[in-house]
Amino acid sequence: MIQISGLTFDYPGHRALNQLNLSVERGSVTALVGANGAGKTTLMRCIAGLETPLSGSIAVAGLDVQEEPRAVHRQMGYLSDFFGLYQDLTVAQCLEYAAASQGLAKEAIAAAIHDTAQRLSLQDRLKQKTSSLSRGLRQRVAIGQAIIHSPQVLLLDEPASGLDPEARNELAILFRQLQTSGMTLLVSSHILAELEAYSSHMLVLKDGKILEHRALSNSPHSSRALQLSLASPNPRLAEILAAHSKVLLSKTQDHHAEFDFSGSSDEQAQLLAELIQAGLAISSFGEQNLQQAYLRTIASKEAK
Ligand SMILES: Nc1ncnc2c1ncn2[C@@H]1O[C@H](COP(=O)(O)OP(=O)(O)OP(=O)(O)O)[C@@H](O)[C@H]1O
């Protein structure tokens, strides 16, 4: 859905993106992660056609972002990390304005406002001015503005920053619904536990380069990143695991191991049974969370 080739972007005196190549699958939800200054916002702004790269190309739904920005914008919603809402407009007026500026036909606008308000549970707020809304509700209005034209691709830069856990959870549910409806999402955040709730892929940026781009276990095609801890150390842990054909070890100590497992859930259960049978005193066994996977990537890989 998004194809990026050889993308390089410079701010005066600073290379923010360096020769990025990337392909984002249709219908995926990609968690865009990386330290402050890694280039996440710049990448989103380039995909949204808001910045002109030094070199390289970006295509969204088969359309070149530089050559056909307006056509791309019809397929895309973008929520910037610092968004503003018109304080004196009601929620309905904000959505109407967004619909009109996205070029929706006059007769389609009322239905678009109705559908979007329903999707975001804003039906009861339509007549309320945005200045009187809580931060969580304002965030939802901003997302509503970004999806009013039913885009195929949605870019969200730090959508959950400043939200309380309940509002974050509501956003996670919304993003899953948008994905189910066929939308492709690219979401940046520093809160990995939140991204984990709905992401199918993880894209790690470091110093303007891609450190890793891979499917997470939510994705049907992926291998799982598993970890295992022992109640008492066993020097044969690595050897026993490595003997299994679907295990790819990434880190082992006498009492702990992290590895990718390419088998099914049944095969994972079988692996656990075999390890117990081999005499390992297993105290925990399961999937690594996104934070652990991210930290592992940062620790183990040099930028490509
Ligand atoms: N307008 C600008 N002029 C010069 N340098 C900039 C400008 N905007 C960003 N940068 C630099 O480009 C790099 C990438 O910035 P970017 O905002 O894309 O990172 P980020 O990953 O989104 O960071 P954060 O997590 O803090 O939002 C940083 O080193 C930043 O200081």
The ligand as an ORCA input file, in Angstrom:
! r2SCAN-3c Opt
* xyz 0 1
  N      12.636     21.865     10.977
  C      13.751     21.225     11.302
  N      14.955     21.769     11.061
  C      16.104     21.113     11.349
  N      16.144     19.879     11.902
  C      14.970     19.288     12.168
  C      13.717     19.926     11.888
  N      12.716     19.073     12.257
  C      13.326     17.978     12.750
  N      14.661     18.105     12.696
  C      15.646     17.097     13.115
  O      15.467     15.939     12.292
  C      15.589     14.751     13.078
  C      14.328     13.927     12.934
  O      13.245     14.635     13.535
  P      11.802     13.993     13.681
  O      10.930     15.039     14.284
  O      11.400     13.408     12.382
  O      12.081     12.827     14.723
  P      11.037     11.954     15.564
  O      11.505     10.548     15.480
  O       9.641     12.244     15.107
  O      11.247     12.516     17.028
  P      10.213     12.589     18.275
  O      10.050     11.184     18.772
  O      10.937     13.457     19.249
  O       8.940     13.199     17.776
  C      15.884     15.222     14.493
  O      17.273     15.164     14.703
  C      15.395     16.642     14.534
  O      16.141     17.416     15.452
*
